[in-house]
Amino acid sequence: MKIAIIGAGAIAENIHIHSIKDMPDIQIAAVCDIDYDKAKNFADKWGIPAVYESHRTLIEKESIDAAIILVWPDQLYRITRDFLRAKIHCFIEKPAGITLFQAESLKRASIEVGRLLQVSFNRRFVPLMRRVVEIMEDATPITQIEGTFFKHDSASFYDGCSDAFVCDTVHALDIVSWLADSPPTDAAMLASCYNSNIENAWNTLVRFENGITGIIKANYQTGGRVHLFEIHGPMASAYINLGFGAEECKADIIFAGQKGTFSLSSKGAGDVKHLHLCGKEIAGSDKYYRYYGYYDSLKNFFDAIRGDACLVSPIESAVNSMHLVEFLRTKGRQI
């Protein structure tokens, strides 16, 4: 399969190129970046034969099966639309544009030309996440899902083209939306500004049509990067740690026994069973791009092109996550 990489920046250099190089049946035919020198250096380092400054020129001159589009969100829509118009399958970094309308337009374009469009919500592909979800769905009905993303940084992303809620917190929103698998019906959101002239903290409660409760917590003026998820049901609870000030990937699941846990001080901890999972062991690798879902997201994309799999993060599902972003901002009661 012949592909092209569009965007030779940090996410291409540090993450996606390593995943692709681990797939011997994938040939990188070309790389493109508006900074030609950056693209040329990238090509020289990784043995890529063709270099372009314009993605339109690449489309005209190269015969490729798929484009891996790794550009900033404000540049994403037009580039992706051009590749889809040329009937080329596309894998794009998240989010799927900077507005719900852009995401929906890309969905329509993908359907119109009959080409796949995968959005890189890599947390869906983390082997640990998938194992935990499998265990929880087998153990209990899911009633509550929580996503947390804390950092110590500006909430103005990509030179101010959008904010962290759309470009970064969307990772937490996406997992909650994906697992709930139901439209939102009610929401309340507390948006705040801490040491900032723009909103940089969002604490949200949302009810989905199927009765599941979602909680999303985000704050970009905290002690550091904390990325956690929780999945709860009557018979089990899962706590997934994808970062607590470091590159972590582990989970703990507790299973309810016959005895309740009314009071630790008076009756003890009950008969809860405890399962600990290591994400690196489940992935079979200590390489970040492997255990954090990047490799599996690309592999799923290529397998789907061959007809060997269904997309796990197709544009249709990414639109649902962008819809949740829009719903929370417009329908959620902001205090």
N, C-alpha and C positions, 0 to 999 in steps of 0.2 A: 504494500500500500504506500503510495507516494503522498507526502503531506508538505505543507508549508507552515512556517512559524511566522506570525505577524506580531511584532513587538519583541525587541531583544533586550528588555529591561531585567530588573532583579528577579521577578517571578519566573521568567523564562530561564535565566542563568542559574538560579539557585534551586529551582524546583522541577519544572516541567521537562527540561532537557534531560535530566537524569532519569526520569520515568521513561521517556521515549527511547533513550539509549539502552534501557533494560529490555526493550522489545526488538529483537533482531529482525522481525518481519516488517518493521516500519522504516521506510526510507524518507529522510528529510531532504526534499529536493531544493528548497529555497528558504531564505529568511528575508524578512522585510522590516525596515524601521525607518521612520522619517529622519532619524539621525543615521546617515549612511555609514559613517565611521564605526558607530556602535554595531550596526548590522555586520559590517565587514569583519570586525574583530571577533564577533560571535561566530561567524561562519568559519573563519580561520581556525579558531579554537576547537570547533566541533566537527570540522570536516564537511561543511555544507557547500555544495558546488555553486549555487547561484545566490546573488545578493541584489536586493531591490530597495529603492527608497520610496517607491509608489506601489501600493497594493494593487492598483488598477493595471499597472504595467505587468506585474507578476501574473495577474489573471489572464492577460492577453498572451503572454509568452510561455507560461508553464502549464503542463497537463498534470493536475493533481486531483487526488480523491477527496482530500479534506484539508481544512485550514484550522490551525490552532491559534486563536486570536487572543492575544495577551496584552491588551492596551487599556488605557484609562477609561473609566465608564463614559465620560463625555465624548470619547472618540469611537466608542464601541458600535453604536447603532449603524452609522453609515458604512463602516468597513464590513460589518457582518451582512448588512443588506446587499452589498455589492457581491460578496461571495455567494450568497444564496441565489441572487439573480443569475449568477453564472452556473448554478446547479451544482454547487460544491458543498458537501457536508461541513458543518461548523461546530467547533468546540470553543466556547468563550468563557473568559473569566467572569466571575460574578461582580456586581449584579447585572441583570440582563438589561442594561441601559440605566438611565438615571430617573426614569419615570415609569409608572405603570403603562402609560400609553405607548412608550417605546417598546416595552416588553411585549405588549399585546400585538404591536405591529410586526415584531420579529416572529411571533408565533404564527400570525397570518401568512407572512412571507415563507416560512418554513413549510407550512401546509400547502401553500400554493405551488411551490416548485417540487414538493415531494422529497425534500432533503432533511436529514437529521440535524437537530440543533440541541446540543448538550450544554448545560450551564454548570460551571465548576463549583458547585456547592460541595466541597470535598468532605465536609463533616458527615454527610450521608454515607460516604464510602469508607470512613475509618473502620477497619476491621473490628476494633473493639466496640464501636457504636452498633454495628450490625449484629454482633454476637449478643450484646446486652438486649437489644430490641427483640431478638429471637427468643431469648430466655424469658423476658418479661411477657411477651405476647402468649407464650406457652403457659406461664404461671398464673396470670391474672388479667382481668379486664383492665384497661388503662383508663384512669379517670383524671389524672393531672400530669402536666408536662411543664417543666421549667427550664429556661435557658438564661444563663448569666454571661455577660461579657464586660469586664472591667479593664481599664487601661489607665496609664498616666501619660496623656498626650493631648494634642488638639483634636477637637471633633470636626474641624474643617479639613476635608479630605481632598486630595488631588488638586492642589492649588485653589481650593475653594469651589470646585465644580459641584460638589454635593457635600452632605454631612455624613457623620459616622453612622447615623441611624439607618441610612439607605445603603452605604458602602461597606459597613463593617458589622454593626449590630445585626444586619440582615442574616448573618450566619446563625445567630441564636434564634431569630424569627423563623428562619427556614426550617430548622429542625423541629420547632414547635408546630409549625404549619404542616410539615411533611408527616409527622407522627399522628397529629390530630386527624388529618385527612378528611376535613370537613370545613364548610364555610364558617367564618366568624359571624356571630349574631349580636353580641354586646361587648363593649370594652370600656375601660377607664384608663387614662394615662396621665401620670404626673410627669411633666417635662420641666427640667430645671437648668439653671446656668450657674456653674461653680467656677469662679476665677476666669470667667469667659464672657464675651459679649454676644455669644450665640449659645443656643441650647447644647448641652453636652452630657445630659443625664436623662434617661427615660425609664420610668418604672411603670409597667403595664400589666393589667389584668384583663383577660379576654375569655369569653365563653364561646364555644363552638356549637354548631347546630346539633351535633351528636351528644352534647352534654359534657364533653371534656373541657376542663379548665386549663388555660394556658397562662403562664406567668413569665414575663420577659423583663430582666433587669440589666440595665446598661449605664455605666458611668465612666467618663473619660478623665476624671480627676480623682484617682484613687491611688493606692500604694503601688500598683503595678498590674501586669496582665493576669487576670483570673478568668478562666473560661470553663464553666461548669454546666452540666445538665442533670436534671432529675426527672425520673419517670416513676409515677406512683399508681398503685392499684390496691384493692382491698387485701390482696394476699402477698404483695411484694413491693419493694421500693428499690430503685436503682439510683446510684450516685456516680456520675461519670465525670472524671477530672481530665480535661484536655489542656490544663495549664494552670499552675498556681505559682506564678512568678518564675516559671521554668518550663521547659519542653517536657510536659508530662502526658501520660496516656495510660490511665488506669481506671478501674471502676470497682465499686463495692455494691453488692446486692444483698438485701436482707429479706428473708421469707418468714411470714407470720406462721406461728405454730398454733397449737390448740389453746394455749394460755394467752390471755391478753397482756397488755403492758400498761395497765391503768396507772400505776404509780411505782416508779423505780425505788423510792425510799421505803414504801410500805410492803410492796409485793415482789420486788425484784424485776429483772429484765425479761421475764417470761421465757419462752423456749424458742426464741428467734434463731433461725439458721443464717449463717453469714458466708457469702461467696465473694472471694477477691479475684479480680481478673487483671492481668497485665497486657496492655495493648501491644507491646513489642513482641511478646511471646505469641499472641494470637496472630499478628501479622507475619511472624517468622523473620523479623528484621528489626534492627535498631536504627535504620536509616529513616530520617524524618519524613521524606517524601513517600516512603513505603507505609509506615505505620500511621501516618496522618491522612491517608485517603487519596493523595494526589495520583499515585500510580494506578490505583483501582478505578478512579474516575475516568482516566484516559483509556485504560484497558476496556472498560465497559463501553465507551464510545466507539472504539475500533471494532470490538466484537459485534456491536449493534449494526455497524455499517456492513459487516460480513453476513449479517442475518443470524448470528449465533446468540444474541441476547437482546433484551429490551432495555432501553435507556432507563437508568435509575433517576437521573435528574434532567428530564427533557424540558424544553422551553415551556410546555403546558404547565408543568408542576412549578417551575420557577415563576411563572405568571401568578400562580396562587400565592406564593410568598410575597411578591411585590404587591398583590392585592391586599394582603394583611398589613403591609407597611402603610398603604394608602388608607385602609380602613381605620387603623389606629390613630392616624393623624387627623382624619376628618370626622370620624364617628365616635372615637373615644373621647370621653369627657376630660378635657385637659384642665387641671387645677393649677 
